[in-house]
Amino acid sequence: MPIPFNRPHLTGKEAHYMYDAVYEGKLSGNGKYTQLCQRFFEEYYGFGKCLLTTSCTDALEMAALLVDIQPGDEVIMPSYTFVSTANAFILRGANIRFCDSRSEEPNINAELIEELITPRTKAIVPVHYAGVACDMERIMALAAKYNLWVVEDAAQAIDSYYTFSDGTQKALGSIGHLAAFSFHETKNIISGEGGMLAVNDECFKARAEIIWEKGTNRSSFFRGEVDKYGWVDIGSSFLPSEIIAAFLWAQLEHLEQIQQCRKAIWQAYYDGLQEWAVRHGIGLPIIPPYASNNAHMFYLICQSLEQRTALIEHLKKNRILAVFHYLSLHKSPFYAPRHDGRELPNSDRYSDCLVRLPMYYGLEVEQVVEELIKF
């Protein structure tokens, strides 16, 4: 039987809750299931105000509006990330200062951020690659020193944590001033398409709700806080329908079960491939001591583009789909002419050498491990 790269997991209650949402008579969003999901994230992970969105891209675009990105402002982020991370700020007129990844793993190298800060810098956008934490203690210290906003791109980071030097542990997405999550079908917890903005700084909470509601104070009106609502700010149609929220709620009810399964698969990959990887000089994922592992992804770091291509072809011939990931944004056709010319060797190495293995609930990982060992 072929092994796909991803297979969306259904808990069994999705259709039931979607049916219930239809017969509740409110489908346009911000109803029963939206509020259940938002409350769950606020209470379970200690996020600030949570607002479901139609995608992580929308959540990032809301964040760019909230930190008031203006033409010419600079935003620091990794080059090894998805285009949405940059697009959200490009749309507001920002210039992106791309930072290289760590040599050990694909996250932004926090030690290189300070040299990129200029008087035009407005925000830092760390991306928690594979759900593994960036060095948030260092990043938040830089933000405080230079009076910058931090927007966590936590698209892959649900149920993952950062441990500070004093032993305090906080969920990723609760540390930065704002954070964006994804519930795309390839993520741990899914709704097909979908996302969420976590608003952790009090100064953004009232305006975030207005931007979320197309620039109106509609939510305040429905809570009885104003006697009419109107257009009070810029905004867009960011909130998802109740159908999406109902699907997501069925997933959240089984969060712990889903995570236990994914972590077992991740560990089976690691244990099964450790000796093989050492023999062939192939890198396995590294979890820094300050980070936890949410088992979003299992990847390999090959020695070269040629080795990666051969490995992917070997798996494909044996009906297993493995895929590469991001291409460095600083070398993209769109942004290369704007890039300042700095070399980002680690980002480029991951672009050429990183390969993602199949990862989904219920995966029979032994077959993948067996075929890799034959390679």
Buried (B, 14 or more C-beta within 10 A) or exposed (E): EEBEBBBBBBBEBBEEBBEBBEEEEBEEBBBBBBBBBBEBBBEEBEBBBBBBBBBBBBBBBBBBBBBEBEEEBBBBBBBBBBBBBBBBBBEBEBBBBBBBBBEBBBBBBBEBBEEBBEEEBBBBBBBBBBBBBBBBBBBBEBBEEBEBBBBBBBBBBBBBBBBEEEEEEBBBBBBBBBBBBBBBBBBBBBBBBBBBBBBBBEEBBBBBBBBBBBBBBBBBBEEEEBEEBEEBBEBBBBBBBBBBBBBBBBBBBBBEEBBEBBBEBBBBBBEBBEEBBEEBEBBBBEBBEBBBBBBBBBBBBBBEEEBBBEBBEBBEEBEBBBBBBBBBBBBBEEBEEEBEEBEBEBBBBBBBBBBBBBBBBEBEBEBBBEBBEEB
